[in-house]
Amino acid sequence: MIKFIVSFFIFNLTVLAVVAQPQTREELERQRQELKKEIEQTEKLLNSNKAQTKENLLGLTLINKKVNLQDRVIDNINRDLNMLDNSIFTMQKDVRRYDKLLDTLKQEYAKSMVYAYKNRSDYDFLNFIFSSANFNDAIKRIAYLKSYRTYREMQGQNILRTQDLRKNKIQDLGGTKQKKSITLQVQSKEMAALETQKQEKDRIVSELKKQGKQLNNQIAAKQKQMAKVNNAINIAIKKALADARKEAMAKAAREEKTRKEAAKELNKNAPVDNKTPASNTKSVSPAKSKTPAKTEPSVLLNPENIALNSSFEKNRHSLPWPLDRGVILMHYGANKMPSGTTLDVTCVTISADIGTPVKAVFDGTVTTIQTIEDMQVVILQHGRYFSTYSNLSGVSVQRGQEVKTGQTLGKVAANFDGVGAIDFYMSNENSNFDPESWLRRR
């Protein structure tokens, strides 16, 4: 029984030693490398922006993104350090367990050796066997002596095996401590980089605050521009609604005319029954329906675009972005400017290099192409939904044209800061809504 317990305990310690190895450190390292690549790309964009123009909203957005990425790198390192600390604690705990186990094994082995020494003579061995009451008892005593000798050998093997496990665990502990030391050095380096980036951010904010008047003028111009675009979107939606109602009324009139002509033809060919007095004819009023009234479908939906509209709705959260690469300058809703003012926008502003292709996010029909303040605006209809692409140049589609997902509509034009950017809107017949909630995650 003691043999079984000791062997089982050693087996469990061996399994724990394997399971306790941090299996996700490689994942953390891979994630850290991806973050570092993204930081390098952001740094290139930031340097390119500095070389082209003075400090602007794009520069502030890029440095904010860089600081956030650096925070994530440090958080990644902290999680790595926590895993290393947990591994070190577990290994130290295992070493102490091995120490206790070795003490127990050595004590048991010493006792067995003392007993064996005291009963080492052949006379004692033979006396133990021949003092048996019968032959079966003698056989059992011989088997006992053999098992006891085997037990002593196993005790020695267990001590050697436990010593090897303890030695390997101590080596692993030393290696883990070395990894922690290296990781701490990396953490210190990344913390210094974060501090430098925060200083750069403070410098950009200070420069932007010096441009307070100019920024306020740009904000006012931006608000006027967005108001004009929103007005163009409203006009396009109203026209689409009016056209849809007009088409629905024309279709209903055609159906009513066809119905009346069919009824007239039926009455003309029906036989006349003079035997039935007119006074006996009773009008039966239709039974009142208890079914609740259903919500009227959108007038913008027709047999031609119902499938398109349904497909558009099913692709929520997975629509492609209008730009293959870009940096979000402003999100839908309230955006706090460096001057302290808040700018409410009903779109998402995405920055990219001037001339970058702007693509349709879904199949649709071009309903509007309009020039507003030297920039071009394209509006697509997707059933009862609309997507709007503002601040384009070189528009390559025509009004009424059917376009496919990913088809180029035009190119990115320069904004008030002189950097490339577009405003992307999404709407239905009632209002605008947040485009990012419909686009796939980047």
Secondary structure as GFF3:
##gff-version 3
##sequence-region A 1 442
A	DSSP	alpha_helix	2	19	.	.	.	ID=ss1
A	DSSP	alpha_helix	25	52	.	.	.	ID=ss2
A	DSSP	alpha_helix	57	118	.	.	.	ID=ss3
A	DSSP	alpha_helix	122	130	.	.	.	ID=ss4
A	DSSP	alpha_helix	135	210	.	.	.	ID=ss5
A	DSSP	alpha_helix	212	269	.	.	.	ID=ss6
A	DSSP	three_ten_helix	278	280	.	.	.	ID=ss7
A	DSSP	alpha_helix	306	314	.	.	.	ID=ss8
A	DSSP	beta_strand	327	330	.	.	.	ID=ss9
A	DSSP	beta_strand	333	336	.	.	.	ID=ss10
A	DSSP	beta_strand	342	345	.	.	.	ID=ss11
A	DSSP	beta_strand	348	351	.	.	.	ID=ss12
A	DSSP	beta_strand	357	359	.	.	.	ID=ss13
A	DSSP	beta_strand	364	372	.	.	.	ID=ss14
A	DSSP	beta_strand	375	382	.	.	.	ID=ss15
A	DSSP	beta_strand	385	393	.	.	.	ID=ss16
A	DSSP	beta_strand	402	403	.	.	.	ID=ss17
A	DSSP	beta_strand	408	412	.	.	.	ID=ss18
A	DSSP	beta_strand	421	428	.	.	.	ID=ss19
A	DSSP	beta_strand	432	433	.	.	.	ID=ss20
A	DSSP	three_ten_helix	435	437	.	.	.	ID=ss21
###
